[in-house]
Amino acid sequence: MASMIFTDCSSSTTKARLLPFSRILLLRRRAAGVTLVRRLATLPNSSSRRPLTLRSSHSQSAYVTVSLATEKSATAEVIDGKAVAKQIRDEISAEVMRMKDAIGEVPGLAVIIVGNRKDSATYVRNKRKACESVGINSFEVPLPEDSTEEEVIKFIKEFNDDPSVHGILVQLPLPSHMNEENILNAVSIEKDVDGFHPLNIGHLAMRGREPMFVPCTPKGCIELLHRYGIDIKGKRAVVIGRSNIVGTPASQLLQREDATVTIVHSRTSNPEEITRQADIIISAVGKPNMVRGSWIKPGAVVIDVGINPVEDAKSPRGYRLVGDVCYDEAKNIASAITPVPGGVGPMTIAMLLSNTLISAKRAYNFQ
Ligand code: NAP
């Protein structure tokens, strides 16, 4: 039974029953009668809370103390992405207010969505809500599935020329008749808040160059390490996965911070042995519970990017989310670990807001 398998990590990932998003929506709808609003993250048990000092990179004060959950029986510190993301949103909100008061302008984010995919619509809605929550203006262009590439590019060009827009996102995936590369290349590099433009990726990879924007999810991983005061310099890091949007930029960011980085991918012959050498592990694969306790060096820090829906008959929704890392095993071996959900996930949108604010400050030369 999938739910038992993934509760205790007792079986291999090959038995994972991953759910496509369409099925998740179906299960969600079925479950709607039981629970309409269900929190993804488990609230920390107040009796097991202890204060931990988090570093803040946005606020004037260098350190902010928040209460973080720790497992009673485990040694690993739980890296609470939800709390950190909230802290970052508060900092951004204060900065947006300061900008508005000083120059009468606020940052603006434009999102173009083509077609009727429900998952894309959900992501876009979440981005809009996040913008609203910090005072960033959001502009949305929903286009029909049968729009042409030229129509999408026309809107991108309008946003490129619009001084009230500081970030442009094209929600992926695009319909199959469109050339994704042509469309993404049309986004001005100054407004590429996703950080996917080849020039931004290229600058990230080069020594002595600074990208205008860093891709949001890997940026969120590094931000978590910073805010928890985890040393990166001189450490051995293993990044599992080499995608353009997570694994590769994560490895580049770690290298820029003077870690010694190894990338593990689907053709790596001895991933367990290599990963066990790491002081810091970032896993971005998309395979539930692939990284077992035996892959982790005692005391290592584990950042789990994976978000994998697996069937769970006990859940009112019929599924639950797990990471790439077998949390139940890893928490007893690692010194710190991100949960799924509630770890890296909330950081991605926080970093999108952060990139949009950076872009607006740059546009208005506002310090
Ligand atoms: P992706 O494009 O599918 O890339 C997966 C990577 O994992 C590839 O580089 C692949 O290697 C590697 N891989 C596959 N099987 C492997 C194996 N058995 N051993 C080692 N490496 C293996 O995925 P992605 O877009 O990077 O996303 C990865 C995960 O992160 C997904 O679960 C996704 O949902 C999640 N994610 C989360 C966030 C967030 O906000 N938290 C954001 C983005 C993605 P090859 O290159 O050799 O094929």
Residues whose N, C-alpha, C, O or C-beta is under 5 A from the ligand:
A	BS01	NAP	T217 G241 R242 S243 V246 G247 V264 H265 S266 R267 A284 V285 G286 V305 G306 I307 N308 V344 G345 T348
